[in-house]
Amino acid sequence: MSRKPKKEHHEEHADETWLVPYSDILTLLLALFIVLFASAQVDQKKFDQLKASFNVAFSGSPALLENPRPPQPEKGSQAPPVPHLPVIMENLGATNEQKAYMQETAQLVETKKKLDKYIADNGLGNDLTTVLTDDGLLIRIKDTALFPSGSATLRPESRRFGEQIAKLLTPLTQKVTVSGHTDNMSINTGEFPSNWELSSRRSVNFMRFLLAQDTGLKPERFSATGCGEYQPVATNDTEAGRAANRRVEVLIQRNYRP
């Protein structure tokens, strides 16, 4: 009786057809990550440009707004140009109000830069200071640079910087407030019964002086106010503090708010 032939046992192999779609999925994921990374790089550049613009607005550095220059490229390469502020705001989808605010800030920064240069060139750092605030550009003038003690009559030498301030104000459209401030030392004279009258008269006299300059300033843009001793910028407990509080301020008010 013949035996039945034995069946040969073949080694079973795993089905490897899944590797093809798996590799395709990995390729697609890699491509997706590359696209996301590239997009993130573009967004970071836009963010850096926006950050630089706000630094211009609040730190007083006009580099980007005035004459943007990219870093010098290496030999054989060309660096992309840095866009101006309006282009940056357009790319970021800024509203018209935001654009107007940033453009006005650039204008105030440029005015501040010109006045700071004039102050430095003429050695007036102890008498005049400027600061860009949320309300606008503030020009602070020490009282002794304008008036004798206890008086609202302008010194003749105040013309040296009064004319310059008037020239800088002329091309602007913002409203301007001139305010007078005193220390807390009481005054009681026939002309000035209190610090209210002294500070008010000083602000009005300096405002009139600015308007009297032949620069075309429009009086409807201007107002004057006396604050007495009630808005100090330093302590009244020391002579240095009281000297800082005795001042006249010229505020170029913003037309636009953030």
Summary of the structure (lengths in Angstrom):
residues: 258
radius of gyration: 33.7
end to end distance: 105.2
largest distance: 149.1
contacts: 673
relative contact order: 0.11
helix: 48%
strand: 12%
